[in-house]
């Protein structure tokens, strides 16, 4: 017996595929007979073909069997030959079968329906399309509200993806004729469209002391962490949050060494850090399905006991940061939606709407911080058609019990797990993290190329989630205690260099997911922000202290890492291009190829890779080992990426190599030298000081190496003794 064909058919209706194969498909050769899950094809064997049939009078027939099965809401087809040699017409039959299947069952990317919630509830509107999603959201405490949020987020994401060249205008400037991103004077990307000008009736230029706030943050998840730090440094801070403050639609996991950086910054006390830990577990597993992989690409479980092993009480963390923000004199406007910002010569004026009352609110400040995440209209406007290159549509839920004994040990986490091959053009990956008590947080996501026809659907993913969760983890959904959903779009940006993404405008800078501040491979946005918090704080403090608030100055406040940026080619290898059919096991083969190498390395190597700390030598050594283990890996990458993206990646790699050389030459002495000359240099040449400080962080922290912090704002306590990076 020999396997001839294994393909994925992107439809959940396996019975329709089976009936079509049995009744309508014309093989063109042999005699077809139905089988329970497919068909059998008997083919006369040419007597000229050597066979092992000993009886010359026996009728010489070869047989091909085809069958289908369903897993992960998709259909798979395999074809076997019951002979040790090719049968007549076999190749033509296989080509015809694949062609007819692809024509009959093409890729389909359904969009959510347009609903009018004034006429019906969100449950009634979506039930015909997503029945399981509606059923289990109805069992969640705030299910109706949360399902509205899922629907709103998907619609907003789709709008941005489908109209990348006409982003909604939300930033307006009255400082002359500027190019978008404030880069016109510094040679901006020619694809940027100019900002509209806005003329204020009040032409008086306020002084910094006369403004209401120093910093206005828009976005209260990652934003409140940084806002609280800056408020404790003595700045006047306002935070806007569209939702009721403290509500989270995602949970956060981190390592203890990374969490320590919040203590080093003075944001939290050790006791407060312990209070936000919901669970610390013993080990995390990384395992990808290899049932259809060749033997040399099967991989054992990769254990990562100190990676993402701290499950945080995210809402408690936000409340703590909110309390510290208010205690330091800051304000929080929750349930308030950002509408627009007008950039003037000496201030930024913000307009917002308080959602419950539908009243307009205004505020002015020195700098606007965009922390609105992936759906940020500011990020879309500043970056036009290259807002993001990739995204992880992520759905899941916090489950407060209901699993049968033995299903999962709460001392362990499932960091990355796939239990099947490509499903409807996506490689689905699971995460499972124990929480407080009996709580378990489960995520389902996939790596996805941003595409106008196929933006990636949260609602479709939720229907997948509720359908296949029992396949992944033995459970009865009706017995589970649903606490809340977790969902979002986590963006990624394929960077060639540090300047190919606009993160700043005059008096405006983006942080977190709005700045695409995370690895394009591991997508740890929260971890990336925490690891870079000292860097962002020190640079922003310096810019504010010296009123260096132009676009060119604020563009120094970025957490670009060339060692992280170069990984985008690996992430691209996990994405199925829209409309393209790949061998179903392809992505799992690539994942097992690489993670199998990590199982042979020390735990430190795996940690450094996942925590954005790997160096040039480790990267190249592992890449060469992967190519030796699986030489066709390069051909697979070429097939997925194409010549254009390979060229882009080579530029990323050369930039990584150049920065590694600079880091080797300067990182050992430049930070200490800057600390020595700071008292003389900073007061005399503040702009030069800001650039040198940014370069110092880029060559140390930006290459995965910790750096001693430079003294912060003079009238405040020290930021911390170290820029702590996970170790």
C-alpha positions as CSV (number, residue, x, y, z in Angstrom):
1,X,0.0,0.0,0.0
2,X,1.3,3.4,-0.9
3,X,-0.1,6.9,-0.2
4,X,-0.6,8.8,-3.4
5,X,-2.3,12.0,-2.3
6,X,-3.2,14.0,0.8
7,X,-5.0,17.2,0.4
8,X,-7.2,19.5,2.5
9,X,-10.7,20.4,1.1
10,X,-11.7,23.7,2.7
11,X,-15.3,23.0,3.7
12,X,-16.7,21.7,7.0
13,X,-19.4,19.7,5.2
14,X,-17.7,16.4,4.7
15,X,-20.9,14.6,3.7
16,X,-21.3,16.9,0.7
17,X,-17.7,16.1,-0.4
18,X,-18.2,12.4,0.1
19,X,-21.5,12.3,-1.8
20,X,-19.9,14.3,-4.7
21,X,-17.0,11.9,-4.9
22,X,-19.3,8.9,-4.9
23,X,-22.0,10.2,-7.3
24,X,-20.6,12.9,-9.5
25,X,-16.8,12.6,-9.7
26,X,-15.6,11.0,-12.9
27,X,-12.2,9.4,-12.5
28,X,-11.7,8.7,-16.2
29,X,-10.1,5.3,-15.6
30,X,-11.2,2.0,-14.1
31,X,-14.4,1.1,-12.4
32,X,-15.6,3.2,-9.5
33,X,-17.5,1.7,-6.6
34,X,-18.7,3.6,-3.5
35,X,-17.0,2.9,-0.1
36,X,-18.2,4.0,3.3
37,X,-16.2,7.2,3.3
38,X,-15.2,7.6,-0.3
39,X,-14.8,5.2,-3.3
40,X,-12.7,2.4,-4.6
41,X,-11.3,2.3,-8.1
42,X,-10.4,-1.0,-9.8
43,X,-8.0,-0.7,-12.7
44,X,-7.1,-3.5,-15.1
45,X,-3.4,-4.1,-15.1
46,X,-1.5,-4.3,-18.3
47,X,0.0,-7.8,-18.7
48,X,3.2,-6.1,-19.8
49,X,3.6,-4.8,-16.3
50,X,5.6,-7.0,-14.0
51,X,3.4,-8.1,-11.1
52,X,3.6,-10.4,-8.1
53,X,0.5,-12.3,-9.2
54,X,1.6,-15.8,-9.4
55,X,-1.6,-17.3,-11.1
56,X,-1.7,-16.2,-14.7
57,X,-5.3,-17.1,-14.9
58,X,-6.3,-14.8,-12.1
59,X,-7.9,-11.6,-13.2
60,X,-5.3,-8.8,-13.0
61,X,-6.8,-5.8,-11.3
62,X,-5.2,-3.0,-9.3
63,X,-7.0,-0.9,-6.9
64,X,-7.0,2.7,-5.7
65,X,-8.9,3.8,-2.6
66,X,-10.0,7.3,-1.8
67,X,-11.6,8.4,1.5
68,X,-12.4,11.6,3.4
69,X,-12.7,12.5,7.0
70,X,-13.4,15.6,9.1
71,X,-11.4,17.4,11.8
72,X,-11.1,21.0,12.8
73,X,-14.2,22.0,10.8
74,X,-12.6,21.0,7.5
75,X,-12.3,18.0,5.2
76,X,-9.3,15.9,4.3
77,X,-8.8,13.5,1.4
78,X,-6.3,10.7,1.1
79,X,-5.7,8.4,-1.8
80,X,-3.9,5.0,-1.5
81,X,-2.7,2.5,-4.1
82,X,-3.0,-1.2,-3.3
83,X,0.0,-2.1,-5.3
84,X,3.8,-1.7,-5.2
85,X,4.0,-0.2,-8.7
86,X,2.2,2.6,-10.6
87,X,-1.1,1.7,-12.2
88,X,-2.1,2.7,-15.8
89,X,-3.5,6.2,-15.9
90,X,-2.7,6.8,-12.2
91,X,-1.0,10.1,-12.7
92,X,-3.7,11.5,-15.0
93,X,-6.3,10.3,-12.5
94,X,-4.7,12.2,-9.6
95,X,-4.3,15.4,-11.6
96,X,-7.9,15.2,-12.6
97,X,-9.1,14.5,-9.1
98,X,-7.2,17.5,-7.6
99,X,-8.4,19.8,-10.4
100,X,-12.1,18.8,-10.0
101,X,-11.9,19.0,-6.2
102,X,-10.4,22.5,-6.3
103,X,-13.0,23.7,-8.8
104,X,-15.9,22.2,-6.9
105,X,-14.7,23.3,-3.4
106,X,-12.7,26.5,-3.6
107,X,-11.6,28.6,-0.7
108,X,-14.4,30.7,0.8
109,X,-13.9,33.7,3.1
110,X,-17.3,34.6,4.5
111,X,-17.9,38.0,6.1
112,X,-20.2,38.7,9.0
113,X,-23.6,39.9,8.1
114,X,-24.6,43.6,8.4
115,X,-26.9,43.8,11.4
116,X,-29.2,46.4,12.7
117,X,-29.1,46.1,16.5
118,X,-32.0,48.6,16.8
119,X,-34.2,45.9,15.4
120,X,-32.9,42.8,17.1
121,X,-30.3,41.6,19.6
122,X,-26.8,40.6,18.6
123,X,-27.7,37.0,19.5
124,X,-30.7,36.9,17.2
125,X,-28.7,38.6,14.4
126,X,-25.8,36.2,14.4
127,X,-27.5,32.9,15.4
128,X,-28.2,31.8,11.8
129,X,-24.5,32.2,10.9
130,X,-22.6,31.3,14.1
131,X,-25.0,29.1,16.1
132,X,-22.4,27.7,18.6
133,X,-20.8,31.1,19.1
134,X,-24.2,32.5,20.1
135,X,-25.1,29.5,22.2
136,X,-22.0,29.8,24.4
137,X,-21.8,33.6,24.6
138,X,-25.3,33.4,26.0
139,X,-23.8,31.4,28.9
140,X,-21.2,34.0,29.7
141,X,-22.0,36.7,32.4
142,X,-21.6,39.6,29.9
143,X,-22.0,37.6,26.8
144,X,-24.2,40.0,24.8
145,X,-22.0,43.0,25.5
146,X,-18.8,41.0,24.7
147,X,-20.3,39.5,21.4
148,X,-21.1,43.1,20.3
149,X,-17.4,43.9,21.0
150,X,-16.3,41.0,18.9
151,X,-18.6,42.1,16.1
152,X,-17.5,45.7,16.3
153,X,-13.8,44.8,16.3
154,X,-14.1,42.6,13.3
155,X,-16.0,45.2,11.4
156,X,-13.5,47.9,12.2
157,X,-10.5,45.6,11.3
158,X,-12.2,44.7,8.0
159,X,-12.8,48.4,7.2
160,X,-9.1,49.2,7.7
161,X,-7.9,46.2,5.7
162,X,-10.2,46.7,2.8
163,X,-9.6,50.5,2.5
164,X,-5.9,50.8,3.3
165,X,-5.3,53.7,1.0
166,X,-8.2,55.7,2.3
167,X,-7.9,55.5,6.1
168,X,-10.2,57.5,8.2
169,X,-8.8,61.0,8.9
170,X,-8.4,61.4,12.6
171,X,-5.1,63.4,12.9
172,X,-5.1,67.0,11.6
173,X,-2.3,69.5,11.5
174,X,-2.3,73.3,11.3
175,X,1.5,73.5,11.2
176,X,1.8,74.4,7.5
177,X,1.8,71.8,4.7
178,X,3.1,68.5,6.1
179,X,3.4,65.1,4.8
180,X,1.7,62.3,6.7
181,X,3.7,61.1,9.7
182,X,5.3,64.5,10.1
183,X,8.1,63.3,7.8
184,X,7.7,65.8,5.0
185,X,10.5,67.9,6.2
186,X,12.6,64.7,6.8
187,X,11.9,62.9,3.6
188,X,8.8,60.8,4.2
189,X,7.6,57.7,2.4
190,X,6.2,59.0,-0.9
191,X,3.1,56.8,-0.4
192,X,2.0,58.7,2.5
193,X,-0.9,61.0,1.9
194,X,-0.8,64.6,3.2
195,X,-2.7,65.4,6.4
196,X,-5.5,67.8,6.2
197,X,-5.0,71.1,7.8
198,X,-7.2,72.3,10.6
199,X,-7.5,76.0,11.5
200,X,-8.3,76.7,15.1
201,X,-10.3,79.9,16.0
202,X,-7.8,80.4,18.9
203,X,-4.5,81.3,17.4
204,X,-2.7,81.9,20.7
205,X,0.1,79.5,21.3
206,X,0.0,78.1,24.8
207,X,3.1,77.5,26.9
208,X,3.7,74.0,28.3
209,X,2.8,75.1,31.8
210,X,-0.6,76.4,30.6
211,X,-1.7,73.1,29.1
212,X,-4.0,70.9,31.0
213,X,-1.8,67.7,30.5
214,X,1.7,66.7,29.6
215,X,0.6,63.4,28.2
216,X,-2.7,62.1,26.8
217,X,-2.9,58.4,26.4
218,X,-5.6,56.9,24.2
219,X,-6.1,53.2,25.0
220,X,-6.3,51.8,28.5
221,X,-4.9,48.3,28.4
222,X,-1.1,48.5,27.7
223,X,-1.5,52.3,27.8
224,X,-2.3,52.5,31.5
225,X,0.9,50.6,32.5
226,X,3.1,53.2,30.8
227,X,0.8,56.1,31.8
228,X,1.2,55.1,35.5
229,X,4.9,55.1,35.2
230,X,5.0,58.5,33.6
231,X,2.6,59.9,36.2
232,X,4.8,58.7,38.9
233,X,7.7,60.7,37.3
234,X,5.7,63.8,37.9
235,X,3.9,64.3,34.5
236,X,0.3,65.4,34.2
237,X,-1.4,62.5,32.5
238,X,-4.8,61.8,31.1
239,X,-5.9,58.3,30.0
240,X,-8.9,57.7,27.6
241,X,-10.4,54.2,27.4
242,X,-13.3,53.3,25.1
243,X,-14.5,50.5,27.4
244,X,-15.3,50.6,31.1
245,X,-11.8,50.9,32.6
246,X,-10.3,47.6,33.7
247,X,-12.2,45.3,31.3
248,X,-9.9,43.0,29.3
249,X,-10.6,41.0,26.3
250,X,-7.3,39.1,26.6
251,X,-5.3,37.5,29.4
252,X,-1.6,38.0,29.9
253,X,1.1,35.6,30.6
254,X,4.7,36.4,31.3
255,X,7.8,35.1,33.1
256,X,8.9,36.0,36.6
257,X,12.1,37.7,35.4
258,X,10.1,39.9,33.0
259,X,7.6,40.8,35.7
260,X,10.5,41.9,37.9
261,X,11.0,44.9,35.5
262,X,7.8,46.5,36.9
263,X,9.4,46.4,40.3
264,X,12.7,47.8,39.0
265,X,10.7,50.7,37.5
266,X,9.1,51.5,40.8
267,X,5.6,50.9,39.4
268,X,4.8,48.0,41.6
269,X,6.0,46.7,45.0
270,X,7.1,43.1,45.3
271,X,3.9,42.4,47.3
272,X,1.7,44.0,44.6
273,X,3.5,41.9,42.0
274,X,2.7,38.8,43.9
275,X,-1.0,39.9,44.3
276,X,-1.4,40.0,40.5
277,X,-0.1,36.5,39.9
278,X,-3.1,34.2,39.3
279,X,-1.0,31.1,38.8
280,X,2.7,30.1,38.5
281,X,3.0,26.7,36.9
282,X,5.8,24.2,36.6
283,X,6.3,23.7,32.9
284,X,5.0,24.7,29.4
285,X,4.7,22.4,26.5
286,X,5.3,23.1,22.8
287,X,4.2,20.4,20.4
288,X,3.0,20.4,16.8
289,X,1.0,17.7,15.1
290,X,3.3,15.3,13.2
291,X,1.0,12.5,12.2
292,X,1.6,13.2,8.5
293,X,5.2,14.4,8.8
294,X,8.1,12.4,7.5
295,X,10.1,10.7,10.2
296,X,13.0,13.1,10.2
297,X,10.6,16.0,10.8
298,X,8.8,14.6,13.8
299,X,9.8,16.3,16.9
300,X,9.6,15.7,20.7
301,X,7.9,18.0,23.1
302,X,9.8,21.3,23.7
303,X,9.7,22.1,27.4
304,X,9.8,25.8,28.4
305,X,9.3,25.9,32.2
306,X,10.1,29.6,32.6
307,X,8.5,31.0,29.5
308,X,5.0,32.5,29.9
309,X,4.7,30.5,33.1
310,X,3.1,33.3,35.2
311,X,-0.6,33.8,34.5
312,X,-1.5,37.3,35.5
313,X,-4.8,38.7,36.8
314,X,-4.8,41.2,34.1
315,X,-7.8,43.2,35.4
316,X,-6.2,43.5,38.8
317,X,-3.0,44.7,37.2
318,X,-5.0,47.4,35.3
319,X,-6.8,48.4,38.4
320,X,-3.5,48.8,40.3
321,X,-2.0,50.8,37.6
322,X,-5.1,53.0,37.4
323,X,-5.0,53.6,41.2
324,X,-1.3,54.6,40.9
325,X,-2.1,56.9,38.0
326,X,-4.8,58.7,39.9
327,X,-2.7,58.8,43.1
328,X,0.0,60.6,41.1
329,X,-2.5,63.2,39.9
330,X,-3.6,61.6,36.7
331,X,-7.1,61.3,35.3
332,X,-9.0,58.5,33.6
333,X,-11.9,59.0,31.2
334,X,-13.4,55.6,30.6
335,X,-16.2,54.8,28.2
336,X,-14.8,57.6,26.1
337,X,-14.1,57.2,22.4
338,X,-11.3,59.1,20.6
339,X,-12.6,61.1,17.6
340,X,-9.8,63.3,16.4
341,X,-6.7,65.2,17.3
342,X,-5.5,68.6,16.1
343,X,-1.8,69.1,16.1
344,X,-0.8,72.7,16.7
345,X,2.6,74.3,17.2
346,X,2.7,74.1,20.9
347,X,-0.1,71.6,21.8
348,X,-2.3,68.8,20.7
349,X,-6.0,69.2,21.1
350,X,-8.1,66.1,21.4
351,X,-11.8,65.6,20.8
352,X,-13.6,62.6,22.2
353,X,-17.1,61.4,23.0
354,X,-18.4,60.0,26.3
355,X,-20.4,57.0,25.0
356,X,-23.0,56.7,27.7
357,X,-24.1,60.3,27.6
358,X,-23.1,61.0,23.9
359,X,-21.5,64.2,25.0
360,X,-18.4,65.8,23.4
361,X,-15.2,66.2,25.5
362,X,-12.0,68.1,24.8
363,X,-8.5,68.0,26.2
364,X,-5.1,69.6,25.3
365,X,-1.7,68.4,26.1
366,X,1.9,68.4,25.0
367,X,2.0,64.9,23.6
368,X,-0.6,62.3,22.5
369,X,0.3,58.6,23.0
370,X,-1.5,56.2,20.7
371,X,-2.1,52.9,22.7
372,X,-5.3,51.9,20.9
373,X,-3.8,48.6,19.6
374,X,-4.4,47.0,16.3
375,X,-7.7,48.9,15.6
376,X,-6.0,52.2,16.0
377,X,-7.3,54.7,13.4
378,X,-4.1,56.7,14.0
379,X,-1.8,53.8,13.1
380,X,-3.9,53.2,9.9
381,X,-3.7,56.8,8.9
382,X,0.0,57.2,9.5
383,X,1.0,54.1,7.7
384,X,-1.5,54.0,4.9
385,X,-1.3,50.7,2.9
386,X,1.5,49.3,5.1
387,X,-0.2,49.5,8.5
388,X,0.5,45.8,9.1
389,X,1.9,42.9,7.1
390,X,0.6,40.1,9.3
391,X,-1.9,39.4,12.0
392,X,-2.9,36.8,14.5
393,X,-6.7,36.6,14.8
394,X,-7.0,35.2,18.3
395,X,-10.1,33.9,20.1
396,X,-10.6,32.0,23.3
397,X,-12.2,32.0,26.7
398,X,-11.6,31.9,30.4
399,X,-13.2,28.7,31.7
400,X,-13.9,28.4,35.4
401,X,-14.2,24.6,35.8
402,X,-16.2,21.9,34.3
403,X,-13.4,19.7,32.8
404,X,-13.4,16.0,33.8
405,X,-10.6,14.9,36.1
406,X,-7.4,14.1,34.3
407,X,-8.1,16.3,31.3
408,X,-5.5,18.8,32.3
409,X,-3.1,19.3,35.3
410,X,-3.2,22.9,36.4
411,X,0.6,22.8,37.1
412,X,1.3,22.8,33.4
413,X,0.6,25.1,30.4
414,X,0.2,24.4,26.7
415,X,2.4,27.2,25.2
416,X,2.0,26.2,21.5
417,X,0.0,23.2,20.3
418,X,-1.5,22.0,17.0
419,X,-3.6,18.9,16.9
420,X,-4.2,18.9,13.1
421,X,-3.0,20.1,9.8
422,X,-4.0,23.1,7.7
423,X,-7.7,23.8,8.2
424,X,-9.5,25.9,5.6
425,X,-6.4,27.7,4.6
426,X,-5.0,28.2,8.1
427,X,-2.8,26.4,10.5
428,X,-4.7,26.6,13.8
429,X,-2.6,26.7,17.0
430,X,-3.8,26.3,20.6
431,X,-2.6,27.8,23.9
432,X,-3.8,26.8,27.3
433,X,-2.7,28.6,30.5
434,X,-4.0,27.7,34.0
435,X,-5.3,30.6,36.1
436,X,-6.5,31.1,39.6
437,X,-8.4,28.2,41.2
438,X,-10.0,26.1,38.6
439,X,-9.7,28.7,35.9
440,X,-8.1,27.8,32.5
441,X,-7.6,30.3,29.7
442,X,-7.7,28.7,26.2
443,X,-6.7,30.5,23.0
444,X,-7.0,29.5,19.3
445,X,-5.1,31.5,16.7
446,X,-3.3,31.3,13.4
447,X,-0.7,33.3,11.6
448,X,-2.3,35.3,8.8
449,X,-1.2,37.5,5.9
450,X,-3.3,40.7,5.8
451,X,-5.4,40.5,2.7
452,X,-8.3,42.6,1.5
453,X,-10.4,39.6,0.4
454,X,-9.5,37.6,3.5
455,X,-8.9,39.9,6.5
456,X,-9.3,37.1,9.0
457,X,-12.5,36.6,10.9
458,X,-12.9,36.5,14.7
459,X,-16.5,35.2,14.4
460,X,-15.5,32.4,12.1
461,X,-12.6,31.6,14.5
462,X,-15.1,31.5,17.4
463,X,-17.3,29.0,15.6
464,X,-14.1,26.9,15.0
465,X,-13.2,27.3,18.7
466,X,-16.5,26.0,20.1
467,X,-16.6,23.2,17.5
468,X,-13.2,21.8,17.9
469,X,-12.4,22.5,21.5
470,X,-13.6,19.0,22.4
471,X,-11.2,17.6,19.8
472,X,-8.3,19.5,21.3
473,X,-9.1,18.9,25.0
474,X,-11.6,16.2,26.0
475,X,-14.6,18.1,27.3
476,X,-18.3,18.6,27.2
477,X,-18.9,22.2,26.3
478,X,-22.3,22.2,28.1
479,X,-20.6,21.3,31.4
480,X,-18.0,24.0,31.2
481,X,-18.4,27.2,33.3
482,X,-17.8,30.1,30.9
483,X,-16.3,33.2,32.7
484,X,-15.5,35.5,29.8
485,X,-14.3,35.6,26.2
486,X,-10.8,36.6,25.1
487,X,-10.2,37.8,21.6
488,X,-8.4,40.3,19.4
489,X,-6.3,41.0,16.3
490,X,-2.5,40.9,17.2
491,X,-0.6,42.7,14.4
492,X,2.8,42.1,13.0
493,X,5.0,44.3,10.8
494,X,7.7,43.0,8.5
495,X,10.5,45.5,9.1
496,X,13.5,45.9,6.9
497,X,15.0,48.7,9.1
498,X,14.1,50.9,12.0
499,X,12.6,53.6,9.8
500,X,10.2,51.7,7.6
501,X,7.2,52.2,9.9
502,X,5.8,55.5,11.0
503,X,5.3,55.5,14.8
504,X,5.4,59.3,15.4
505,X,4.0,62.6,14.2
506,X,4.6,66.0,15.7
507,X,3.5,65.7,19.3
508,X,2.3,62.1,18.8
509,X,3.9,58.7,19.3
510,X,2.5,55.2,19.2
511,X,3.3,52.4,21.7
512,X,2.3,48.7,22.1
513,X,0.3,47.0,19.3
514,X,-0.4,50.4,17.6
515,X,3.3,50.6,17.0
516,X,3.5,46.9,16.1
517,X,5.7,46.5,19.1
518,X,6.0,42.7,19.2
519,X,7.8,39.9,17.6
520,X,6.4,39.0,14.1
521,X,7.1,35.4,15.1
522,X,5.9,34.9,18.7
523,X,3.5,37.9,18.9
524,X,4.1,38.6,22.6
525,X,2.8,42.2,22.6
526,X,2.5,42.5,26.4
527,X,5.9,40.9,27.0
528,X,7.5,43.1,24.4
529,X,6.1,46.2,26.1
530,X,7.3,45.1,29.5
531,X,10.7,44.2,28.3
532,X,11.0,47.7,26.6
533,X,9.3,49.7,29.3
534,X,12.5,51.2,30.7
535,X,13.7,52.2,27.2
536,X,10.4,53.8,26.3
537,X,10.2,55.6,29.6
538,X,13.8,57.0,29.6
539,X,13.5,58.2,26.0
540,X,10.1,59.8,26.4
541,X,11.2,61.5,29.7
542,X,14.2,63.0,27.9
543,X,12.1,64.2,25.0
544,X,9.5,65.9,27.3
545,X,12.2,67.4,29.6
546,X,13.8,69.2,26.7
547,X,10.6,69.8,24.6
548,X,11.9,67.6,21.8
549,X,8.5,66.8,20.4
550,X,8.8,67.0,16.7
551,X,8.2,63.9,14.6
552,X,11.9,63.4,14.0
553,X,12.6,63.6,17.7
554,X,9.7,61.3,18.8
555,X,10.7,58.8,16.2
556,X,13.7,58.0,18.4
557,X,11.2,56.6,20.9
558,X,10.7,53.2,19.3
559,X,11.5,49.7,20.5
560,X,12.8,48.4,17.1
561,X,15.0,45.3,17.5
562,X,16.8,44.1,14.4
563,X,17.2,40.6,15.9
564,X,13.4,40.4,16.3
565,X,12.6,42.0,12.9
566,X,14.6,39.4,11.1
567,X,12.3,36.6,12.3
568,X,9.4,37.7,10.1
569,X,10.5,35.2,7.4
570,X,9.9,32.4,9.8
571,X,6.4,33.7,10.6
572,X,5.7,34.0,6.9
573,X,6.4,30.3,6.7
574,X,3.4,29.6,9.0
575,X,1.0,31.6,6.9
576,X,-1.0,30.1,4.1
577,X,-1.3,32.8,1.3
578,X,-4.9,33.6,0.5
579,X,-6.3,31.4,-2.2
580,X,-3.3,29.1,-2.2
581,X,-3.5,25.3,-1.5
582,X,-0.5,23.9,0.4
583,X,0.2,20.3,1.4
584,X,-1.8,20.0,4.6
585,X,1.2,19.0,6.8
586,X,3.5,21.8,5.4
587,X,3.3,24.3,8.3
588,X,3.5,21.6,10.9
589,X,6.6,20.2,9.1
590,X,8.2,23.6,9.2
591,X,7.3,24.1,12.9
592,X,8.6,20.7,13.9
593,X,11.7,21.3,11.8
594,X,12.7,24.4,13.9
595,X,11.3,23.5,17.3
596,X,12.9,20.1,17.0
597,X,16.2,21.9,16.9
598,X,15.4,23.8,20.0
599,X,14.7,20.5,21.9
600,X,18.4,19.6,21.2
601,X,19.6,22.9,22.6
602,X,19.9,24.1,26.1
603,X,16.8,25.6,27.8
604,X,18.5,29.0,27.7
605,X,18.6,29.0,23.9
606,X,14.8,28.4,23.6
607,X,14.2,31.1,26.2
608,X,16.4,33.6,24.5
609,X,14.6,32.9,21.2
610,X,11.0,33.3,22.6
611,X,12.0,36.3,24.8
612,X,13.5,38.3,21.9
613,X,17.1,37.9,23.2
614,X,18.8,35.7,20.7
615,X,22.0,37.0,19.0
616,X,23.5,36.9,15.5
617,X,25.6,33.8,16.1
618,X,22.7,31.8,17.6
619,X,20.4,32.8,14.8
620,X,22.8,31.8,12.0
621,X,23.8,28.5,13.8
622,X,20.1,27.4,14.1
623,X,19.3,28.5,10.6
624,X,22.1,26.4,9.1
625,X,21.1,23.4,11.3
626,X,17.5,23.7,10.1
627,X,18.6,23.8,6.4
628,X,20.9,20.8,6.9
629,X,18.1,18.8,8.6
630,X,15.6,19.6,5.9
631,X,17.2,20.9,2.7
632,X,13.8,21.4,1.0
633,X,13.0,24.0,3.7
634,X,14.5,26.7,1.5
635,X,12.3,25.7,-1.4
636,X,9.3,25.8,0.9
637,X,10.2,29.3,2.0
638,X,10.7,30.4,-1.6
639,X,7.2,28.9,-2.5
640,X,5.6,30.8,0.3
641,X,7.5,34.1,0.1
642,X,8.4,34.6,-3.5
643,X,11.4,36.6,-4.9
644,X,10.1,40.0,-3.7
645,X,9.8,39.1,0.0
646,X,13.0,37.1,-0.1
647,X,14.8,40.2,-1.2
648,X,13.1,42.2,1.5
649,X,14.2,39.7,4.1
650,X,17.8,39.8,2.8
651,X,17.7,43.5,3.5
652,X,16.4,42.8,7.0
653,X,19.2,40.2,7.5
654,X,21.9,42.6,6.3
655,X,20.5,45.2,8.7
656,X,20.6,42.7,11.5
657,X,24.2,41.8,10.7
658,X,25.2,45.4,10.6
659,X,23.6,46.1,13.9
660,X,25.2,43.0,15.4
661,X,28.6,44.3,14.3
662,X,27.9,47.8,15.7
663,X,26.7,46.2,19.0
664,X,29.9,44.1,19.2
665,X,32.0,47.2,18.8
666,X,30.1,49.7,21.0
667,X,27.7,48.0,23.4
668,X,30.4,47.1,26.0
669,X,31.5,50.7,26.5
670,X,29.0,53.2,25.1
671,X,26.3,53.0,27.9
672,X,28.9,53.7,30.6
673,X,30.5,56.4,28.6
674,X,27.2,58.2,28.1
675,X,26.5,58.0,31.8
676,X,29.8,59.7,32.4
677,X,29.3,62.6,29.9
678,X,25.5,63.0,30.6
679,X,25.9,65.9,33.1
680,X,27.9,67.9,30.5
681,X,26.3,66.8,27.2
682,X,22.6,66.7,28.0
683,X,22.1,70.4,29.1
684,X,24.2,71.7,26.2
685,X,23.1,69.5,23.3
686,X,19.8,67.8,24.3
687,X,18.8,66.7,20.8
688,X,22.2,65.0,20.3
689,X,21.8,63.5,23.7
690,X,18.4,62.0,22.8
691,X,19.8,60.4,19.7
692,X,22.9,59.0,21.4
693,X,20.7,57.6,24.1
694,X,18.4,56.0,21.6
695,X,21.3,54.5,19.8
696,X,22.7,53.1,23.0
697,X,19.5,51.4,23.8
698,X,19.3,50.1,20.2
699,X,22.7,48.5,20.4
700,X,22.1,46.9,23.8
701,X,18.4,46.4,24.8
702,X,17.5,46.4,21.1
703,X,19.9,43.4,20.5
704,X,18.6,41.5,23.5
705,X,21.2,42.7,26.0
706,X,20.3,44.6,29.2
707,X,21.6,48.1,29.8
708,X,22.0,50.2,32.9
709,X,19.4,52.9,32.9
710,X,20.3,56.5,32.4
711,X,19.1,58.9,35.0
712,X,15.5,60.0,34.5
713,X,13.7,63.2,35.2
714,X,15.7,65.2,37.8
715,X,12.9,65.8,40.3
716,X,11.8,62.2,40.5
717,X,13.3,58.9,42.0
718,X,15.4,56.7,39.8
719,X,13.7,54.7,37.1
720,X,15.5,51.6,38.2
721,X,18.9,50.2,38.3
722,X,18.5,48.1,35.2
723,X,16.6,47.9,32.0
724,X,15.5,44.4,32.9
725,X,15.1,41.9,30.1
726,X,13.8,38.4,30.7
727,X,16.5,36.0,31.5
